[in-house]
C-alpha cells in the first residue's frame, strides 16, 4: 500500500493518490533535517565529553559521515522504489514485443504515476489478448 492513504467513509473506500513528486519533496526535506536533528541531539546531551575526547574537527567529521550515510541509504531506497517497477515493466514490454504473452501481467504495487502506468499496460495487454483471440477465431 505504498503511496496511498485509505479511509473508510460510509461503507466505501477513499483512495488518495500521492504523486512521486511529493514523495521526492518529502524525502528532500527529510534529508535536510538530518543534520539539524543530529546537532540538536548533540546540543541536548552531554557532548562536552565527546568533543573533548575526540576533538571538534573529529566530531564534525563524525556528524558529516553519519549524515552522508543516512542520505546514501535513503537515496538507494528511494531510487529502488522508483526504478524497480519501471525496470519490470520494461522487461515485460520487451517480452510482449517478441510475442511472448505468457507472463504479460505487471503487478501493480503503488497507487502513483508508476502504478497508473502498470494498470494501463495491463489493460492494453488484456485488450491485445482479446483482439488476438478474435483474430484467431476469424482465421479458422
C-alpha positions in Angstrom: 0.0 0.0 0.0 2.9 2.3 -0.7 1.9 5.8 -1.8 -1.7 5.8 -0.8 -3.9 6.5 2.1 -7.2 4.7 2.6 -10.1 5.7 4.7 -13.4 4.0 5.1 -16.2 6.6 4.6 -19.8 5.5 4.6 -19.0 1.9 3.7 -16.8 2.9 0.8 -13.1 3.4 0.5 -11.5 6.7 -0.4 -8.1 6.3 -2.0 -5.7 9.2 -2.1 -3.0 9.1 -4.7 0.3 10.6 -3.7 2.4 11.6 -6.8 6.1 10.8 -7.0 7.0 14.5 -7.0 5.6 14.9 -3.5 7.3 11.7 -2.3 10.6 13.2 -3.5 9.9 16.5 -2.0 9.2 15.0 1.4 12.4 12.9 1.0 14.5 16.0 0.3 13.0 17.7 3.4 13.9 14.6 5.4 17.5 14.8 4.2 17.7 18.5 5.0 16.5 17.9 8.6 19.0 15.1 9.4 22.0 17.4 10.2 19.7 19.7 12.3 18.4 16.7 14.3 22.0 15.3 14.9 23.2 18.7 16.0 20.1 19.0 18.3 20.8 15.7 19.8 24.4 16.7 20.5 23.3 20.0 21.9 20.7 18.4 24.2 23.0 15.7 25.5 26.2 15.9 27.4 28.5 16.2 24.4 31.3 18.0 26.1 32.9 14.6 26.8 32.7 13.6 23.2 34.1 16.8 21.8 36.9 16.9 24.4 37.7 13.2 23.8 37.9 13.2 20.0 38.1 17.0 19.3 35.8 19.4 17.5 37.0 18.6 14.0 36.6 14.8 14.5 33.1 15.5 16.0 32.1 17.5 12.9 33.6 14.8 10.7 31.6 12.1 12.5 28.4 14.1 12.2 29.0 14.6 8.5 29.8 10.9 7.9 26.6 9.9 9.8 24.6 12.3 7.7 26.1 11.1 4.4 25.5 7.5 5.4 21.8 8.1 6.1 21.4 10.2 2.9 23.1 7.5 0.8 20.9 4.7 2.3 17.8 6.7 1.8 18.7 7.6 -1.8 19.2 4.0 -2.7 15.9 3.1 -1.1 14.1 5.9 -2.9 15.7 5.2 -6.3 15.0 1.5 -6.0 11.3 2.1 -5.2 11.0 4.2 -8.3 13.2 2.3 -10.8 12.4 -1.3 -10.0 8.7 -1.2 -11.2 9.8 0.7 -14.3 12.5 -2.0 -15.0 10.0 -4.8 -14.5 7.5 -3.0 -16.9 10.3 -2.6 -19.4 11.2 -6.4 -19.2 7.5 -7.4 -19.7 7.1 -4.9 -22.6 10.2 -6.4 -24.3 8.9 -9.9 -24.0 5.5 -8.9 -25.3 7.1 -7.1 -28.2 8.6 -10.5 -29.1 5.2 -12.2 -29.0 5.5 -13.8 -25.5 2.2 -13.2 -23.7 2.6 -15.9 -21.0 4.0 -13.5 -18.3 2.5 -10.3 -19.7 0.8 -9.2 -16.4 2.6 -6.5 -14.4 1.9 -6.4 -10.7 0.6 -3.0 -9.5 2.2 -2.3 -6.2 1.7 1.5 -5.9 -1.1 4.0 -6.4 1.1 6.7 -8.1 2.1 7.5 -11.6 4.0 4.3 -12.0 1.0 2.3 -10.7 -1.2 4.0 -13.2 1.3 3.1 -16.0 1.3 -0.5 -14.9 -2.5 -0.6 -14.8 -2.8 0.9 -18.2 -0.2 -1.5 -19.6 -2.2 -4.5 -18.1 -5.4 -3.1 -19.7 -3.6 -2.8 -23.0 -2.3 -6.3 -22.8 -5.8 -7.7 -22.0 -7.2 -5.8 -25.0 -4.5 -7.2 -27.2 -5.2 -10.8 -25.9 -8.9 -10.3 -26.8 -8.2 -9.0 -30.2 -5.6 -11.8 -30.8 -8.2 -14.4 -29.8 -10.9 -12.8 -32.1 -8.4 -12.7 -35.0 -7.5 -16.4 -34.5 -11.3 -17.3 -34.5 -11.8 -15.4 -37.7 -8.8 -17.1 -39.3 -10.1 -20.5 -38.6 
